[in-house]
Amino acid sequence: MTKTVLTIAGSDTLAGGGLQSDLKTFENHHLFGLTAITCIAVVNNGQFEINDLPPKLLQEQLKTIDDNLSLDGIKIGLIHQLESLEIVKNFLQRFDGPIVLDPVMAFKETDRVYSDTYREKLIELFPFATIITPNLKEAEILSQQKITNLDEMEQAAQKISALGARSVVIKGGERLSGDLASDLFYDGSHFEFFSKPKLAKTTINGAGCTFASAITSNLVLGKDLISAIKDSKEYVYQGIKNGFTLKNGEGNVWFGDSVKTEVLT
């Protein structure tokens, strides 16, 4: 029987990240994907803009899903509104399968008060999640410390764990120095690094979203956390290698016909 996965996330009009990348990932793992849309992101005069959907509409989407089928997994991306965070928290209380929380925190530099409030509200979701998947910037906001090396990444992971996360994987990406892109897993007692050579590619938009949705997919398929993370990192690596380039020279993670059976097993 086909398994179902829900993404609660924003829509990326350019389809690099957001619910678009989640659905592609679910399909590539032979899962049936559903969406509950929180917001729509566009680029207006070169500026990234987030347009929120009414929280009531999010509530109605979740009720539609709850009334019509059973879920095997949930991936959470950008929620963006405080009221919507509460709605999502109430929804998660009725679900006992794998939940992957990608704590996307998209704020303007001047939104300090809102970001602090949002951080506290987002942390309320941590106990429901199987794993939290922040990137370096998000990990800095959550842990309230700078991350400039692997030791500081470990310190941040411990602080995020202390906030109630059962496990966390911090996505290192390209920001740290060296030839390797390293992600760090921590479950409260065990650290493990997952590293791949950095790629000289600009097609990285959506890498974080794709990583989180791939972990969700692999957990739904019955893999343990370590295997799910390892296989998801390889999956994203292939997506960057085979990415789709935009007019401005940047680009999106994409797989084309590069998805091979061995990546999914």
Secondary structure as GFF3:
##gff-version 3
##sequence-region A 1 265
A	DSSP	beta_strand	4	12	.	.	.	ID=ss1
A	DSSP	alpha_helix	18	28	.	.	.	ID=ss2
A	DSSP	beta_strand	32	44	.	.	.	ID=ss3
A	DSSP	beta_strand	47	52	.	.	.	ID=ss4
A	DSSP	alpha_helix	55	68	.	.	.	ID=ss5
A	DSSP	beta_strand	73	76	.	.	.	ID=ss6
A	DSSP	alpha_helix	82	92	.	.	.	ID=ss7
A	DSSP	beta_strand	99	101	.	.	.	ID=ss8
A	DSSP	alpha_helix	112	123	.	.	.	ID=ss9
A	DSSP	three_ten_helix	126	128	.	.	.	ID=ss10
A	DSSP	beta_strand	131	132	.	.	.	ID=ss11
A	DSSP	alpha_helix	136	143	.	.	.	ID=ss12
A	DSSP	alpha_helix	150	162	.	.	.	ID=ss13
A	DSSP	beta_strand	168	171	.	.	.	ID=ss14
A	DSSP	beta_strand	180	186	.	.	.	ID=ss15
A	DSSP	beta_strand	191	197	.	.	.	ID=ss16
A	DSSP	beta_strand	203	205	.	.	.	ID=ss17
A	DSSP	alpha_helix	207	220	.	.	.	ID=ss18
A	DSSP	alpha_helix	225	241	.	.	.	ID=ss19
A	DSSP	beta_strand	244	245	.	.	.	ID=ss20
A	DSSP	beta_strand	251	252	.	.	.	ID=ss21
A	DSSP	alpha_helix	261	264	.	.	.	ID=ss22
###
